[in-house]
């Protein structure tokens, strides 16, 4: 076996977190140090895939609801929020955001290794449990927030339908989706389904990844301080920034803000780049 073959075989271990718990701490440290950067690049690709999946699924969900409301308004002149609509949205979001959270749980420990932290002896199962718990708690709140906005946009569109003679079902559907040109009868703006889906996908994947990362680091005892709550990404819609482990001069493991994942660093995030955001 060549040195390269041996190296590849050893590095493949880093793809199997269940094996990490049984490796000697010094071997595990060496493996993860070698694999940290490739893993981080792999996580980045997976996060973009999850964003695309959520964007497509949420867009289809919003279009479907707009169609149902428009059909109901045309046939009966009224609409009602479906009893199962929130559950449908939860079922769409939960698998993808749980995957983002699992990545975040692993990424925190891999990132700590890349920062030079010796994580040998960590109870790896705690990281997975903390990530799963974070996702379960967060997705329910997210669904309620999306539901409130969707309901408000439908109400604005249907109010316009009531007072606009001759408005067709198709025109109402376009108005609900934010692609119509009919002026609203009430103050406000309807955000297009595509724009909302893209914003939800990018922002919430970042939130799941970073939130679970922090939760896992705290649960395993690797991080010794909490990040400042008002400096944890995402700080704005479509934010792709990250909080990564860092070692302070006194040896304390804290958190560093990174803007490397942003397509265009904004005025909110730019000044925080590479800054210690630990309490």
N, C-alpha and C positions, 0 to 999 in steps of 0.2 A: 504493500500500500504506500503510495506516494505521500509526501508531506501535505500536498494540496487536498488529496482525498481524505486524509485524516482530519485536516482542518475543517473541510466541508461537513464531515460526519459529526464532528464535535459541535459545530455551529448549528446543525439541525436540531440539536437538543433545545436550543433557545426558542424553538417554535412550539415546545411542549411544556407549558407551565407546570403540569402535574408531575413532571420529572424533576423540576427544580427542587422540590422539597426533600428529595432523597439524595441529592448530590452533596458531596462535602463542600463546606462554605468556600474554601479557597478555589476549588474547581469551578463552582458556580460563578464566583466573581470573575474569573478569567473568561469563562464562556460569554457571560453577559457583556463584559467590557468589549470583547471582540465583536459581538453581535449588535451592540446598542444602536449604532448609526444605521445599519441596514434595517433593523427592526423599526426604527423611527420613520424611515422612508416608506416602509411597508404600511405602517399605521396611517401615514398621510394619504397614501393611495386608497386605503380602505375607507377613510373618512370621506373622501370625495365621492366614492361609490355610494356610500350611505346617503350623502346629500342628494345625489341624483335619484336614488330610489324613493326618498321621502318627497322630493319635489314632484316627481311623476305621480306618486300615489295621492298626495294631497290635492294636486291639480285635478285629477280624475274625481276625487271625492267632492270637491267644491262644484265642479261642473255638473255632477250628478244631482247634487242638492238643488242647484239653480234650475235644472230641468224639472225636477219634481215640483218645486214651488211654482214655476211658471205654468205648468200643466194644471195644477190645482187652482191657481188664480183664474185661468181661462175657463175651466169647466165649472167651478163652484163659486168663484169670487172671493175665496178665503184660502188661507194656508195655515198649517200648524207645524210646529217643530216636532219631528218624528221622535218617538220614544227611544228608538235604537240608534239615533244619529251619533250621540256621544260615544256609545259603545263601539260603533263602526270606526270612528276616528281613533279611539284608543287602540283598537286592534291593528290599525294601519301604522300608528306611530311606535307602539311599544316594542315590536321586534327590532326595528332599526335603531332606536335610541338605546335599547338594551345592549345591542352590539357595540354602539359607540361608547357606552359606559364600560363595557368589558375591556375594550381597547384602552380606555383611560386608566382603568385599574392596573393593567399591565404596564402601561406607558410610564406611570409614575415611578415604579420600581426600576424599570429599565433606564429611565432618565436619571434617577438617583445614582445608578451605577456609572452612567456616562459622566456624571459630575464628580465621580471619585468616591462615592459613599460605599462603604463595605456593608452589603445587605445580607451577608451570610447569616443563617439562623432565623430569618424572617418567617413568620407563619403565613405561607403563601395563600392558604385557603381564606384567610381573613380579607385579603384584597378582593377576591372574587365576590365574597359575600357582601362586602361594603359597596362594591360597584352595583351589584344587583339590587340592593336595598335603595341605593340612591335613585336608580332608574324607576323603580316601582313607586317611589314617593313623588318623583318629579313629573312623570308623564300624566298622572291624573290631574295635577294642577295645570299643566300645559293644555290639556284637552278643554278644561273649563275656560281658560283664557281665550282659546281659539273660538270656542262656541259662543262666547259673549260677543266677540267681534263679528262673527258670521251672522248671528241673529240680528245685530244692529244694522248690518249692511242689507240684509234681506228686508228688514222693516223699512229702511229708507227707500229701497227700490219699489216695494209694493205700495208704499204711500204715494209714490209718484205715479204708479199704475192707476190707482184709484182716481186721481185727479186729472189724468191725461186722456181725453177722449181718443179712441181709435188706436191706443197702444196695443200692439200684438204680443202674442206669447213670446215670439222670438226676440222682440225688442226688450221685453221685460227680462228675459233670460240673459241677454247681453248686458243689461243694466246691473243685474245681480252680480255678474262676473266681472264687472268693472270695465267692460269693453264697449259699452253703449255710448251714444252721443247725446242722449236725452238728458236735459238738465234735471237735477234732483229737485223734488218739491220741498225738501227739508235741507237745512244747512249741513254741510259736510262733504266728504269725498269717499267714493267707494274704491278701495284698492283692488286692482285686478287680481283674478285668481292666480294667474301665473306669477305675478309679483309677490303675492302673499305666500305662495307655496315655496318660492325661492328663498324668501326671507326666513320663513319658518325652518326650512331645511338647513340652511347655513348656520343660523343663530343657534338652533336647538341641538344640532350635532356638536357644535363647539361647547355648549353648556353641559351636555351629557358627558363628553370626553373630559373636560376640565373638572367638572364637579365630581365625577367618579374617581378621577386621578387623585384629587385632594382627599376624598373620603378614604380611599385605599391606603394612601400614605399615612393618614392619621390612624386608621384601624390597625395597621401593622406596626405602628410605633416608630416608623422610619423618620417621618417629619416631626420636628420638635416644637414648631410654632405653627399657628394658623395664619393663612394669608389674610390681609385686610379685606373685609367683605366688599367694600366699594371699589376694589381693584382686581376682582376676580373676573376673567373673561367669561362670557362676552359683555363688553361694556356698551355695546350699541348693536342695532340690527345688522346682520351679515358679518359680524366680527368673527375672524378666524384666529385670533390671538390665543396664546397659551400661557399657562403658569407652570413652570418647571422647577424641579428641586435645585437647590444651590447650597453650597457650604460656605458659611460666613467665616471670617478670619478667626473667630473664637472656636470654630468647629461645629457650631450649631447648624442644623439642617433647616433651611428656610425655603422661601419661594421667590423665583425670579420671573418677571414679566417678559414675554417674548412676542414680538410682532412679526416674526419671520413667516408666519402662515398667512398674513394679510396680502391680498392682491394689491391693495393700495393703502399704505399706512395713513390713518386719519389723524387729525389734530388731537383727538381724545387719547389715542393709544400711543402715538409717536413719542411723547415725552416720557412714557413709562418703560420704553424698551430697555431691557437688561437691568432694570431697577429691582432692588430687593423690596418685595411687597409684603413681607412677613410682618406680623404684629411685633 
